[in-house]
Amino acid sequence: QVQLVESGGGLVQPGGSLRLSCAASGFSFSRPVMSWYRQAPGKERELVAVIFSTGGVTNYADSVKGRFTISRDNAKNTVYLQMNNLKPEDTAVYYCKARSGPYDYWGQGTQVTVSS
């Protein structure tokens, strides 16, 4: 069974940092395209970052560019999101998504709260 498990969320002060992890298992394809999304209450879910299979190609939302870094460790079947200089507007539930073949799979999400 396909499973994505996010971890690393929590409460952090503005300007602080967090690293999110997403452990993937059960995929038919060993190197799915991985993405991070986030959704705040009352807002549309938005794409934060994408990393392709080799890890050599990444894309970021303008709102996080220069502050967030997506990476992956294929040997560990894990994707990361390093978040630096966090702002209150980064507060959201962050979701890991994997595209394996024609299908998308989602994790349960992890809460990130940026507040003083």
N, C-alpha and C positions, 0 to 999 in steps of 0.2 A: 504494500500500500504506500502511496505517495504521502510523504509527510514533510512539512516545513515547520521548524520550531525556532521562533525568534527569542532572543534574550538580550539583556544589556540595557533595557530602558530604566527610567527612574526619574527622580527629581534632581534638577541641577540649577544652579544660579546662572543668570545671564553672563555670558562670556566663558562659561565652563564648557567642558567636553564630555562626550559619551561615545562609546563604541558599541554599536549593535552587531549582533551575530545572528546568522540564520543557518541552521544546520539542516541539510537536505538529505533525504533518503528515499529509496523505493522507486526511483525514476528508471524508465526504460533507457533513456539516454544519459550518459554519464556526465555530460557537460551542458546542462540546459542554460539558456540565457536567463540571467537573474536580474531582478529589479527590486528597488525599494520604492514603495509608495507611502503616502501619509494622508491622514484624514482627520481634520479637526471638526468638532461639533458644529453643525450647520454649514459646513463647507464641502465642496466637491473633493473627492479623492484625487490627489495629484501625484504625478510621477516625480520622484525625487532623483533617482539615478538608475542607470542601466549599465550592466557589464556583460560583455559577450563572452563566448566560450573560452577563449584563450586568456582573457583578462587584459588583452592589449588594446581594446577599444572600449571606451566608456563615454557616457553622456550624462549631463547634469541639468537639472532645472536651473534657470537663471537665479532664482532666489537662494540657492545653496552653493552656487559655483564659487570656488575659492575657499569655502569653509568645510565642505563635506568631501569625503573621498570614499569611493566604493572600490572594493578589492575582493579577490576570491582566492581560496586555497583549494584547488581541485583535489589534491590528495586527501584533504580532510572533508571534502564535500560541504564546504562552508563559505558563505559570502559575508562580508563585513561592510558596515557603514561607519566610518570614523566621522564624527560630528564635532567640529571645533567652533569656538566663538558663537555659542548658541544664543539665540534670541527668543524672547517670549513668543513671537510668531511661529517659532518652530514647534511649539507645543501641539502634539497630535498623537494619534495612534499610528505607529509605523508598521507597515506590512511588508513582508517579503513575498515576492512572486517569482515563480519559475515557469518558464515556457519549455515544455518538453514535447517535441513534435508539434502537433496542432493544438495542444491543450495548455491552458493556464492553471496553475495551482497556487493556492494562497495559504500563508500561515495565519495564525490566530491573531497576530499583532502584539506589539509591546508599547506600552504607554511611555511617552517622553513628555515631561513637564518642565518647562523653563520658567522659573519664577524666583524672585527675591524674597 
